[in-house]
Amino acid sequence: MNGMAWLTVLGIPAGLYVASIVALMNALLGEKQNPVLLLAVVALTLGIYIYHRTTIVCVEPMQERHRIAIALTKKLRILSTILLLVSALVFATEKTVLSGMVLLAILGVVVYGRKTCIQPLRNNAYIKPIAVGSSIAVFAWVLNDFSNTPWVFLAFVLLCSADALLCDLVDRAYDAASGCTTLAFRLGVHKTWCFAGVLYFCAFLCLGFPFGLLFMLLLPIPLLWPPFTRMLIDVRPLLVLLLAYSL
């Protein structure tokens, strides 16, 4: 489990998830994916995730990934800064305006996770999953020059929000102890999965075949291996992408 905790602290599953969403939205356009751009996406996601992970509240019950982040806060923040700078540089070489997304991402994670002039968005049970889902979908939409239709964009907002909601199931105890009562905590396991299923079905109606259907069919995968629920949620978009290309 320690290896899994390290992967999570470094944001590697999250980086894979966001890169897969970007690639999926690009695939729906029928265009060739720029691999350099995807590397920048991964670097930005890792940098933002590591920064967010090092700003957690130190309360019990903590998971192993929380303890690692607290023990290595300074080193992880240096790594986060390097990754963010690398992503900004790569984005700038591809398209100058994209480098501004790094600053927006930093601002977004601060508003999401820290108290500013408003309470952290993560502390609002109803806003938390949609804030995460919308930010990922908007990010992918921007990288694709807003070429995806509004229906495709909406579908990925729904999919990413549902996945964020399911990920919150894993963190219910810690979130509640740190003052964050999530929607997953309020609904419980069964109702959370049902709600996520409704969001996935709505996304299926927007996307159709093959991507929408594949997402629906792969929705239950995290249930097959409960100890790795979060990892399986993060890997699922990549599985959809690979299966879609194999059809």
Order of alpha helices (4+ residues) and beta strands (2+ residues): alpha-alpha-alpha-alpha-alpha-alpha-alpha-alpha-alpha-alpha-alpha-alpha
